[in-house]
């Protein structure tokens, strides 16, 4: 006689959970990020609230803008950027709203669909959810250049929380190679 378990196999919870993390971010160096940005047809930099506390991140975002990369400033991150002469595409939307725009097939910037989104200045637990949505429901490549590794991004810096100067030097190298 066939047992109930053999007749109706039960999926184990951990197997179901493994499906959700089938693709983790590739940890990359600044030169690789610069090449990815250069190859993209319509990249965009999306900034978060950490810019309000870290003037060096504001400086980096300004340099992205000066290199011709459009900036979307979420929430309060627009204030220090505007003060430095940056004209963000959007400046009053939250990261959640911007993610919804990016998920929309008809959303375009400068007449073209966004193919690469670079994220700077976000709290890890907040950005993780948005990166997960973009990973599962869009074709947009994502790069997290925060000091934390983001497994839901397409590409991410590794964890750099112990050496802040190394993190800043990696951001400067990225800008130099653009």
Buried (B, 14 or more C-beta within 10 A) or exposed (E): EEEEEEEEEEEEEEEEEEEEEEEBBEBBEBEBBBEBBEEBEBBBBBBBBBBBEBEEBBBBBBBBBEEEBBBBBBBBBBBBBEEBEBEBBBBEBBBEEBBBBBBEEEEEBEEEBBBBBBBBBBEBEBBBEBBBBBBEEBEBBBBBBBBBBBBBBBBBBEEBEEEEEEBBEBBBBBBEBB
